[in-house]
Amino acid sequence: MKKILLSLSCIALVFSCGATEKPSQSNNSPIAKPKTEYWQQHVDYQMEIDMDVNTFQYKGKQKLVYTNNSPYVLNRVYYHLYFNAFQPGSEMDVRSRTIADADPRVGDRISKLQPNEIGFIKVNSLKQNGTTITHETVGTVLEVKLAQPIQPGEKVTFDMDFDAQVPVQIRRSGRNNKEGVALSMTQWYPKLAEYDDEGWHADPYIGREFHGVWGDFDVKLTIDKDYVVGGTGYLKNETKAKGGKKTLHFEAPKVHDFTWAADPDFIHDTYEMPNGPKLHFYYKKDLEPKYLENWKKLQPDTAKLMDFFSENIGEYPYDQYSVIQGGDGGMEYAMCTLITGQRSYGSLLGVTAHELAHTWFQFLLATNEAKHEWMDEGFTSYISNLAENELNETKKDNPQAGSYRNYIGLANSGYEQPLTTHADRYAYNQVYGAAAYSKGAVFMAQLGYVIGEDNLKKTIKKYYDDFAFKHPKPMDFIRTAERVTDFELDWYLIDFGQTTNTIDYAVKSVEGKSITLERIGLMPMPIDLSVTYTDGSTEEFYIPLQMMRGEKPTSATIIDDWAWAIPTYTFEANKAVKSVEIDPSQMMADVKRENNSLTLE
């Protein structure tokens, strides 16, 4: 064996922050100490929108009151102009044409859009407290230099006039989607970027997810009088407008987005839940009879889903929720979802379950899903799998089995990237999907294996109670689990959430009563072990992981801890052994299950 000597040199790196935001200070006082308590910014939007349904263009006036709750002085702000992504040569267009496995919904379609088909948001004027300020549109981001810095605790008012055009339906937003829905208006207005303890989050829109600031929305939409409109917010009133139009006035409290869809041929149904919000359903009246029947059948099942999530995560806090035919598949928004409607019933229920579950993990907890997409998509997949299984007549033994298969396939593919990868930086769309959705779901499900299912249920509820409306991060979730269990669990986040280390344990040998196990993968885990003796009896064993500093509730025989750095573990069973199996539940994501069992001939 060759011995390789590694010479390690320690390099001290000193980082300095180049951002223009500065700690609060005055001319005659020292720099104030940053606040240590949690803070978040706040926005209040007032918008008046005039939509021309013939040209698909609209004019907007936006008044935005921004509260700087941070301990820092802000010299600039940023707005997202998402519709600018739907133009030839945009980052979304180029990325879609150069990534190895392009999303077929996008492909090269953006590059072929004509001037009357593109999307755009053009900011005509912008004022800060009445003073005109300098701004520059850079792709899908508006860069704004302030007239006066925004002091900690200060409220400022931004007044904006803008023109916009709805793109041909390409991705999530647009006009005249493949099912004929006229307007799917998502991420359609100039949206102030989030600023938090990590700084600004003014990511370009390349194709992935969103992040936003909580606030209250007051939106007046003027549109053709024949159009039926549904989406975020409560309809306060409807009045006649000039030129055959009407004005709808919506208010939406404590949300971080505002979405709407409209079509002259929408059916609008409502479903009253006895102890919950009013459900709204918008779908095209010219759907085939089998699809119309599906949309009727969906309504009581959506109520069941709402009850399931409220019971197993936390109570839904708004008075209504809308399921709307629109978009290009399924996507979650504030108080609503847009989904395509020409589906089998199983598919319609499945997409509704998933998008409704996003209400909790994205619109109420609202992790930054550009950075931690797995906490949104993965946790949503986990809980929606459970909900669908609850509603199905035929129950699956493991509703998460598909997520485990997808993750294990990814882990063995050689293409996996760690879950710390920014959502836009995955080399392949399929790798992003398997990581965010499947590995994220396994992260949650496997935590139940680690700490016990009852503890996992308590953790999910406490996580929601503690962090709703607070943009939690990965460590917030793990610390919640630690507070519930009194275990040490940072190793679980580090290995499964921040590296591509894999779990691979094997039964190395069985001799009489002696059993030897081997850790082959780099990721540590506690071990559930099932032993069958030569007399036909069985016994379950539990091997605690030493660095976890505790044992999950179990009826199994608890034996000595296994320290991670020691690659093998040997113990004596009570009788002569016939066979041994590691993790018979298959809830541990072992990437090579073929070595998990051994039977003596």
Steps between C-alpha positions, in 0.01 A plus 500: 500500500631840406529756773407846390617789711277804482659830589233730635560870513266719700402817324332774693242675289357833596168583338366850478147588399483702181131576520387857518271437797656638817430464870286775643705793623474870569755778464560522874462144618689174450372234266192343649517133586295286260186354649527140605128421490322381189385764253349510154404771256141599425325624185153635434388515136224709350457436128261617232514286187324560168506187281431499124390143423538560126865605497593319826664819619428677826588822675579511868533748781668368811541661839726299726565582864823332609595463864867443575490280809867412465774659713670619181486811282393415144644701212323306225208270430417250227182391328434177311362547148422136433319545166825624343618138503266427209709677237747362245852513641390509865682287756201266514505466122874436472511265798213296360677467164837404651415267790537135406143398589282801427153528649276408204251769605767759418755351262583761235153656503608829659755560224221489242263748664394797290479854645125466562555162674781579744454595861628825643468739791618854422537740792415847376552692821600432860495737796617468859291714733408718202855537366587346162775240537742332263429147387632258240342185360754217488325194358237395753625731776444874549801656672400807699730763650321681778474876535544462875620195695229314687577505870427212738135514602414748224202472266535629145248522218584404144265612223536328165332515160562204272386339176502127442414229253389145580716247315368209302472217753849354539574436867248543785384843383344611176205525272301241312651190655471160333157449658371836377508696827532866405713641783727329754638799686781385728808707590349769279575824689821677608576312821738634761785259571556351843771638728588303814791414725676354196459818295305555178340215307465657156553182300429513127204293384656208316236237555477389859333628813415823678557687826302796627426750775184470709252781495144608427369537144226731378438441129245660269477313170313648205419239235239406239161461672451145364814360666476288815796564731636291788820493700666648806303721733145571603270672251379815677285641223437508126406818313431597141775675306512673164517326164323179592731430793462435871729568795557230760644603836700234687669509839750239615646523853839361597609334176821522300351477150184584310370281216190498283357321200214602274290360219154581361406131508591418859250314715532622858396252770531541875516233766428582863708312756327458837804600703730647242544750220269543203640317198472649150535310173545662157501286188399524134139420419600351163702216655406149390230345723748263666717795605202703618401204716854485641485866604173438685641192669812694598314742726419282804839332469674839510315563827636170634851601395460837671397323821791256476763770462346721768499208742849368418689828447301790640176688454448676166481870593300653214125501431516362147702291258457473121581220257522652152542348156796676342876506471703222341480218755467580867643784705426636844414861575363702789154374598469313168655267246497490121481151351422358159159337497493242222617212717389165630345529843802345670727754337268791584479395864876442517596841364243670723635318806856604418423863421270541799771357727734770368277751679662392826859434396531788255237763564481480879850385596652644182854372503717663235435232240770626265757400766313223684263369234492155662339639815210619287464234230624210710299569814196569283548169317529317831180636652298486178600134454355431842184696422437323171553166669244598763242579231568196284289191558804278455766597753871467423724348764755775431360808324857633469634198311513686168706780653744245643538330160563831326753617757691169505510506120644852516756408766626211288498696173819698544314824419377598845567852628458593868175654622693821570509560124311813392183400316623656176847342515416135449672354196189304401130564551451134590766524771324806643169313502638189668686709757236760585192278490621147575806548721317780681209265572741228614669752732170538683389135485840366604506740794201301625720190485770684697291659777177296486175570317322658796792736553496592132131590518568719802796660322294595194231666711748683720695613193184657362402653835845652550583612148182582309547839329873500586696364198669211689831347393620137512652531846171637633332174407775285650511704820125454529547123479774523763275693736226241457730200556800631697721318247800644316404508132732742324685203347180406315469841336872515422529162329162468330425867437841649427705225336453212259619249761297182479370241742626149440501246782562129447475172687863392481486162671298269725670228701288313752368774728751760382383767255733751334370803314699738285463868415603551138345840421618820663168600653432377855164361612349315795411146399181297527589131473279196465646161597344161428634216710550140388202395711273730294455770761586864429640792697527868413809695603571871503857632474513868604731738316745629757511858367120524521520488882170323541270222383167523324198339669509133407384158617819345360788379715736797538866403486827697511551821303689494170762774463513625140880489451511129580407324174382168646271401786482154655261373766375171637137408445312283748483182290645346187418727204335396173468840330552870557342802332590866541201734498213271402271807479715639216455850643876545516619615157773241461627534144601133464235286661638177353756480785248577775413139571676168539348154536705196595445192286 
